[in-house]
Amino acid sequence: MSRRDPLGSPEKAAFGGLDAIEAAQVRRCARVLLRRPLLRADGPDGDALPAMRRYADRLQALFAGYLGYRLVIEPTFARLYKTGRTPDGVRGAHKHNGAPFTPRGYAYLALVLAALTGGGRQLLLSGLVADVRAAGTEAGLDLGTGIVDRRALAAALRLLIDLGVLTETDGSVAPWADDASREALLTVDLELLGHLVAAPLGRFPSAEALSRSAGAGAEERHRVRRRLVEDPVVLASGLAPEQWDWLRTNLRSEAHLLEELLGLRLEVRSQGVLAVDPEGYLTDRVFPGTGTIARIALLAAAELLADGSSDAADGADTAAAPCEADGEEGAAPAPDGSAATDGGPWTTVSLDRLGTVVAGLVERYPQAWSKDAVRDTRRLARSVADTLAQSGLARRSPGGLVQISPAAARYRPVPDGPPGTDAPGDGDSPDPAPAADDAQDSLFSL
């Protein structure tokens, strides 16, 4: 029986009539938009904008048909509206020092956007601050004028400057956080401002209502594909039963589409799937990575998975159904051709237990780590938990628990040296090597 050609689907129509070089350009543009949903001509990867304008119709058809996303391409910017479910472990806005935005920072960001909407193209910083505080008062917020509030507001302004919505025409926002008497002249890109927010927030009474509306009307295939493209790891237990059935039935055709349209390769394990970007471009956080925290995270996860015991019976997902497929499409094998065997339930450990394992690694290899990073092992344990969570390999739970995903088994390190060697010889450099898997050296995409 002949199989349906997965590349003859409507989603592939965006490549119709193109030669290999042109198809590669469309694919590159699509990848850039996934990485940078708000792309400016004068920003990172801005050199791709002329090609996006050339292939605008095809890119709009690709995103609408494959993911249900809307794409707007203008002469100076492109905006991909990633509406729908928030990806697992999504990372939000960050300050210039790398720290994540606080709730106060997000509140100020919303107030700044409200103050800028309907305003002029240029304004003084002092006037904008006054408008923001007036908007906060109108919203019933108790805003302060101290250093904490000024720094949160300055972080929101600097984020909009990085996005190109605001430009520091004369003076700078940064000094104002420490000295409220400082002034600056700001220029607003009103066109870009109008495309910044993905949905008209004023129509929704709560964040929950906005989330429900964003996902409403999306087809099942779009919901599943968004998970594959946006989440680091997609476990079967994290999908609705009908979504997992759809993916399992269409696994081979979806794997073909994912690679042809976006250059991603689908890996299949008994617990679920993940999309691998061989080039690493779509990976904004590499795992395994370099540095003390990343290397300790790799070793700690492997040690806890090898132990196999959980500190809490509640809250951990049970193993999902394996990837045997029904019907014609079938399930893809593991990348090495073997049966998909990675998996098992989530391993739940307390932060104290994680701290004990981390402290043991620090003590075992004293010369391998940054002294500043390992000075406070409890803080290091929290950083390790965050690193695993941001890579889709763990999640933080109430009560100080950390749940390690079965997908972390993909990164089991093996020692250097001949087979059977259990540890590095000198005891001072763990240098964890990737597990012996054909796809192990690939970086999974976020």
N, C-alpha and C positions, 0 to 999 in steps of 0.2 A: 504494500500500500504506500503510495507516495505521500510524503508529508507536505503540509501547506508551507509555501515559501514565506518565512517570517519577514523577509525584507521586501515583500510585495505588499505590505500593509499600508493603510492610508498614512500612518505616521512617517513612512519613508518617502512620501511624495515630495517632501521638501528637497530631496536630492535628485529628483527626476530630471533627466537631460543634462546633468552636470558631468564633466569629466572628473578624473580622480583628483586633480589639483584643486578644482573648484569645490568639490565635495569636502576636501580637507580644510579649505578656508571656511566653509560654512560650519564645519565641526569645531574648528578652533574658536570661531565667534561664539558659538553656543557654550563652549566651555568657559570662555572669558566671562560671559554673562552670568553663568552659574556662580562663578567665583566673585564677580563684582556686579551685583544686580543694579547698582547705580554707577554707571560708567561715564566719566567726563573726558572730553577730548584732551584736556590738560592734566588729567590724573593718571594713576597707574594703569597700564595696559591701554591707554588712550589711543595708541597707534592702531588698534583694532577697529576703531569707530568708522573709518572710511569703508572698510570691508562690510561692516554691519549695515551701513546705509546702502551699499551695493546689493546686498542679499537680504534686504529688510523683509520683503514679502515671504521669502523662504524661511527665515528665522522665526517670523511671527507664526507661520503655519506649523513649524516644527514644535515650538513651545505650546501653542494652543492644542495641537493634536496629541502630543506625547504626554504633556504634564498638565494641561489645562491652565497654563500661565498666560497672562497678557503681557505683551512686549510693546513698548513705545520707543521709537528711534527718532531722534531729532538731530539737527545739524551739529549741536555741540554736546549732546549727551544721549545715553540710552538708559532706559529704566525697565527692568524685568520685575513684574509684580508677582512675588512668590506668595500667593494667597493660599490659605488652607491651614492644615494642622501644623502646629509648631513642632519642629524636629526634636527628637529626644536629645537631651543634653545640650540644647542650643546655647550658644555663648552670645551674650548681648554686647552692649557698648562697653568700651574700656576707656579709661583715662590715659593720658600720655605716659604715665608711669607704669602702665600695665594693669593697674588695679581695676576691677570691674565697677561699673556704675552702681551706686547705692539707690535704694528707692527714692531718696531725696533728689539724687541726680536725675532720675527719670521724670520725677515730678517737675523739676525745673525745665527739662527738655520739652515736655508737653506745654508748659506755660510759655516758653520762648516761641514755640511754633504758633501758639495761639496769638501771641503779641505781634508776630511778624505778619501773620495773615491779614491781608487788607491794608497793610502799611505801605510806606513809600520805598523807593529803591535805595535811599541812603538815610542813615539815622545815627545819632550819637549813642554811645554806650550808656551814658547816664539816663537818656530818655528811654532806651530799651529796658533797662533795669527797673525804672519806674513803672513802665507798662506791665512788666512781668509781675511785679508785686501787686499792682492793681488787679491783674487777672487772677492772682492767687487769692486775694481778698474776696473777689467775686465768687470764686470757687469754694470759699469757706475754708481755705488752708491757712494755718498759722505759720507764716514765714518769718524767719528771723533776719537779722542784718549782720550777724557775727561772722567770724572767719569760716565756720563750717558751711553756712549757707552760701557765702560768697564763693567758696571753692567749688561747691556743687553746681552753682550757676555758671561759674567760669568753665567747668568741665563740659557742661551742656553746650556752651557757646563754642568752645574749641572743637567739639565733635562736629558741629555744623560748619565750622571753618574747614575742617578736614574733608567734609563731604562736598565742599564747594558752594554751599547755600549762602554762607557769609564770607566776605573778604575783608581783611583788615586794611582799609584804604589809608588810614593815618593813625599811628599808634598801635597798641596791642592789647588784647584782652587779658593776657597772662598776669601782668603786674597788678591789675585791678583786684585780684583775689586777695592780695596782701595789703593793698592800699586803695581804699574805696574812693579816694579823691582823683585817681588816675582816669584819664579820658581817652576815648578812641573813636574814630569815625569808621563806621561799618557800611559796606555795600551789600545789598541783598540781591541774589539771583532769583527773581520772582518766578520765573518759569520753572527753574529747578525746584524751588520751594513747593510749587503746586503739584509736583510729582513725587514728593518725598514720602508722604504718608500713603500707605497701601490701601486704606479704606477710609471713608468719611466718618471719623470718630464720633462726631456729634450725634449721629443717628442711633448710637448704641448706649444703653444705660449702664452697662458694666462690661468688664473685660471678658466675662464668660459669654455674654451675648455677642460680642464682637467675634470671639473664637468660633461660636456656633455658626454665625452668619458666613464667616470666611470659608468654612468647609461645606456649607450647604450647597447642594446641587452638583457637587463634584462627582464624576463617575467613579465607579469602583477601581477601574484601571488607573485613573489619575491618582487616586489616594495611595494606591500601592506603589506606583512609580515614584511619587514624591518621597515616600519613605526610602526607597532604594537610592535615590539621588541625593537626598538631604541628610540622611542619618548615617552615622559611621557603621553601625551594625543593626540589622533588622532580624530580630528573633521571631520565630513562629508564634511564640507565646505573647508577643507584643502586637500581633495583628488580630483583627476580628476574624472569627472562623471563616466567614465568607471571603475575606480578603486572602487568607492563607490558602483556601481552596482554589481561588482564582490564580494566585501566583504559582501554586504547585502544578496546576493544569497547564499553564502557559509558560513554564519556566524556560524552556529552550528558546522559544520565540522572543521572550523578553530579554534573555541574555544576548541574543543576536542584536536586537534593537539597541540595547544599552551600549554595546560596543560600537555599532555602526553610527549611531547618532551622537554619542558623547564621548566615545573612546574609553569607556569604563568596562571592566571585566567582572563578571559575576562569579563569586565563589560560593559554593553550596556546602553546608554542613548539616548534620542531623538536627541542629537547633535552629537553623535559619540561613540567612545569606548576608553577604556584604559585597559592596561594589569596590573594586580595586582600580586605582588610577596608576598605571605603570609609570607615568611621567611624574607623579607626585604633585602636579600643579593644583589640583582641586583639594589637596590636603593642606588645610591651614594649621593643623597641629599634627606633627609627625609622631607616630608611635610604631615601633620602638624609636626612641630618640637619644640624643646625646645629653650630657650633663648629669649631675648627681641625682636630681629628683627623678628624671626619666629612667635612668638605669636602675635605681632602687625600686621604682614602681614595677618595672619588668620582673626583677628578681623576687620582690615581695609577692606579687600576684602568682607567680609560678610556685612559690613555697606554700602559699595558702591553698592553692588548688591541689597541690600534691598531697597535702595533709587531708583534704577532703571533708573535714568536719565543719559544721556550722555552729555559730554561737546562739542562733535563734531558729526555731522551727517555723515560726510565722513570718510571713512577708516575702519569702523567697519563692520565685516562680518554679513550678515543677517543669520537668522536661517536656518539650513539645513533641508533637508527632514527627516522625522522621520524614525525609523528603521523598519517599516513594510517591510517584505520580500516578494518577489515574488517567487513562485514555491515551490519546495518540502522542501528545507532546512529551510526556515522560519527564523525569527529573535528571538534571545534569549531574554527572559524577563529580567527585572531588577533583581538584586540579591535577593531582598526580595519577588520576585514573582509578583510584581505590574507592571503596565505599566510604560514604561520609560518616565518620565515627566521632568527630569532636562533639562534645555536648555534655549534657547533664544539667541538673538544677543549678540555680544561682547559689554561690557560696556566701553565706552571711557571716560576717565577723564584726566584733566590736572594734571601735576605734582604739581601745586599749590593746587589744590583741594585735591589731595592725601595727601599733606603736612598738610592741614587743618584737615583732618580726623585723621591723625597720631597724630597731636598736641592735638586734642581733647581726644584721647585715653591716651596719656601721662598725660594729666591734670586730667582725670577722675580717673585714678588708679595710683596715684603718688608713691606709695610704691612698685609697682609690677615690676618696670623696673630697669635695670642697669643704673646708673646715667651717666656713660660715653657714653652709647649708645644713650641716649635721650637728651644729652646736645645740639646738633644741630639738630633740628627737620627736617630741609630741607635735610640735609645729610641723616638722618634716613629715610625720605620718598624715597630717591633714593635707599637706601639699601633694603627697603621693595619692591619697584618695581622690583629690580634685583632678589630678593628672589622668588617672584611670577613668574617672567619670567623663571628663571632657573628650576622651578618646572613644567613648561609647563602651568601655569595658567594665564599668562599675557604676553604681548609683548610691547616693547618700540617702539614708532612711532616717526617720525620726528615732530619737533615743540613742544617737551616736553610733548607729550601725552602718556598715558598708557592705553592699552586696556586689560581689564580683561575678561578672557575666561568664557563662561557659565559653563565650567567644574568646576570652583571654587565653584559653588553652592553645589557640593558634600560635601564640608567641612564647611557648615554652622554650626557655634557653637551653642550649646544650653546651657543655664545656669544650674548650679548645683541646686538641690533642687526639690521641688514638681512641677508638671506640672503647667504652667501658671506663673511661676516665670520669671521675665523679666531681672533681673540682680543679680549679687552676692550681698549678704547681707551687707558685710562690706565696699564695695566700694574700697577696696585696692588690691584685687586679682582677676583679671578676670578669670583666670584658664579656658579658653575656652574648653568645652568638645566637642567631635565629634558629628556630627548630628546623629539622630536616624536612622541609616541605617545598615542593617545586615553586609554589607561589609565595613562600615565606618572605622573600626579600622585597615583595611588592608593598606599597603603602596604600592602606585603604583610604578611600576618599570621604570627606566630610560634606 
